[in-house]
Amino acid sequence: AAARRRARAMAVLVRRVTRMVGYALREMAQAADQTALTIEGVEKFKDHWSRHRPTMNVMDKTPQLTPDVFVAPNASIVGEVNLGSKSSVWYGAVIRGDLSSIDIGAGTNIQDRAVLHAAEGMLDSGFPASMKIGSNCSIGHGAVLYSCTIKSDVVVGMGAVVMEGSVIDQGAQVAAGAVVPPGTYIAPGELYAGNPATLLRKLHEEEMAANQAIAAGYIDLAREHAEEFLPYGSAYLQAERLE
């Protein structure tokens, strides 16, 4: 076991050194390119175009997206994040899988300014710290999710917090502003609210159907937004081709 830990630590060290050397070489090459352009009297590199990257790898951890996923230009998807078909990540949202993986199912929407992060290794409960979100879920504006499990057809309300080790079962709902403590289990079709979140009541069938309709509506809305943008963050590349 000790030998494996040392080998793993050495592998991580080698990757970090390689990354630092590569970063330094890229910076030097960029500086040389800008100097050459200045000598030639071309200063278009000084234009203030955003070079924000909506998707970014961390060493060997790379986001995986299907072609029909919508990612807003100022969203951030970092590390080992897997997004299913027709899912969407909206403006200012952050999904950070730099420590453990985050899997998001088909048709799920991560709304504006929501933050999703997974801890490293194992939780105190003995379960993995990775995060899993099912299909056709709606994660509301400004919600915070940390190393939890969300089953399909779930709605997490605006500004709600779901802490590590919690499991939100299928068709359940977390009310806006609720705080779900670590290790909480919410059964299918239940509505939790408050801080700390407690069972308010069972959802009616009409409410559960309405929650599913929210996810379907976001699929259509994402398609409309996607048509307004060039491929991810490439506007500056188009500008640099112009004289």
N, C-alpha and C positions, 0 to 999 in steps of 0.2 A: 504493500500500500504506500509506504514511504517513497519507494522508487517511482511509483506511478505519479505521485504528487510532484516529485522533483522533475520528472520528465515533462509533466504538464506545465509546470512553472517555467521550465526552460523553453518550451515551445511558445508560450505566451510572450516571453522576453524576446525571442527571435522575431516574432511577428511585430512586436512594438518597435524594435530597432529598425526592421525593414521598412515599417510604415514611416518612421521619423526620417530615415534617409530619403525615401521616395518623396515625402513632403518637402524636404529641403531642396531636392533637385527640381521639383516643380516650381517652387518659389523662385529659385535662381533663374530658371528658364523664362518664367513670366517677366521677371525684372529685366532680363536681357532683351526680350521681345519689346517691352515698353520703351526701353532706351533706344533700340533700333528704330522704332516707329517715330519717336521724338526727333531723332536725327533727320529722318526723312520728311519731317514736317507734318506727320499724320498723328493726330491726337484724339482719335475717336475712342481710344480705350479709356479716356477720362469721362466719357458720358456716364451718367448715373443710372445704370440699368441694374435691376435687382438680379443677383446671381444666387438667390436662395434656391436650394434643392429640396423639393418636396419629398424625395426619397433619398436616403443616404445609408450606405453600409457602414458597419463598425468592424474593421478588420475583415474576418471571413463571414460575418453575419450580414446577410443581404435581404432587403424586403422582396417578397414575391407577390406580384399582382397579376391578376388576369387582365386581358386587354380591355374589358368592359367596366373596369373599376374607375370611378371618378375620384380624383384627389385634387382638392382646391390648391391653387398656386401657392398660397402661404401656409398650407398645412405642413406638418413634419412627420414623416414615417421613417424611423431609424432602427436599424438592426434587423433581428430575426422576426419579421412581421409577415404573416401570410394572410392575404385578403382574398375572400371568395368572390365569385362572379356577381356582378351588379351591386357590389357594396360601394359605399361612398364615405369619404372623409372630408369634412367641410372646413370652412375658413378658420384658421388659427388653431385647429385641433392638433394634438401631439400624441403620437403612438410610439413609445420608446421600448424596443425590445433589445436593448444593448446587453442586458444581464441574463434574461431568460426569454423564451419565445412567447409570442402573442399570436394566436390563431383566431381569425374572424371569419364567420361563415357568410354564405351567399345572401345578398339582399339586405345586409345590415348597414345601418347608417350611424356614423360617428359625427355628431353634430358640432357646431361651432364652439371652439375653445374647450372642448372636452379633453381630458388628459388621461391616457392609459399607460401604465407602467407595470413591469413585472420585476419582482425581487430576484436575487441570485440564489441558486442552490435549492435548498429544501426549506419549507416552512416549519414552524415549531410543531405543527400537527403531524409532520412526517410526509405530507403531500408535496409534490413539486411546486415550485413557485411560478411556473409558467401560467399564462392566462389563456382561457378559451372562451370565446363568445360564439354562440350559435347563429343560426340563420334567421333573417327577418326580425332582427332586434333593432330597437331605437335607443341610442345613448344620447340623452338630452344635452342641450347647451350647457357648457361649464361643468359637466359631471366629472368626477374623479374616480377612476377604477384602479385598484392595486392588487395584482396577483389573485384575482378571483375567477370564478367560473360562472358564466352566464349562459343558460340554456336558450333554446330557440323561442321566438315570439315574445321576448321580454321587453318591457319598456323601463328604462332608468330615467327618472325625471330630471328636469333642469336643476343643476347645482347639487345633485345628490352625490354622496360619497359611499363607495362600496369597498370595504377594507379586505385585507388579505385573508385567504382561506374561506371566504364566504361563497356560498352556492345559491344562485337564484334559479329556481327550477322553471320549467317551461310555462309560458303564458303568464308568469307573475309580473308584478309591477312594483317599482320603488318610487314613492311619491317625490315630487320636487322638494329639494332641500333636506331630504332624509339622510341620516348617517347610519349605515349598516355596519355594526361592529365586527371585528375579526371573528371568523369561524361561524358566522350565522348561516342557518339554512332556511330558505324561504320556499315553501312548498308550491306546487303548480297552482296557478290561478289565484294566488294570494296577493293582497295589497298591503304593503308595509309603509309606515310613515313615522315621522318624528325623529328625535335625537336623544337616546339611541332609538333606532327604528324598531317598532313593534307591530304585530299584526293588527291591522285596522278592520279588515273584513275580507270576505271572498269576493272576487270580481264576478260581475254578471256576464253572461254569455255575450251580450251586446257590447260590453266594455272590452272584452277580449277580442272580439271581431274588429272593434274600432282601433285597437292597438295594432292589429295586423294590417289594417288599412293605412296606418301611419307609415309603416315600412314600405308598403307598395307605392304610396305617394312619393316617398323620397327616391325611389328608383326612377320614377318619371321625372322628378325635379332634377335629379343628378344628370339625366340625359340632356336636359335643356341647358344646364350650366356647362356641361362638357363641350357643347357646340360653340361656346363663346371663346374658347381658349385654344391657343396653339399648343402643340405637345409640350409636356411639362417643362416649364421654366425656360423655353427656348427663345423668348422674344428678343433677348440681347444678341443671340446668334443671328437672327434675321437682321437686326439693326447693323451689326458689324459687316454685313455684306453690302450695305448701302454706302455710297460715296457722297 
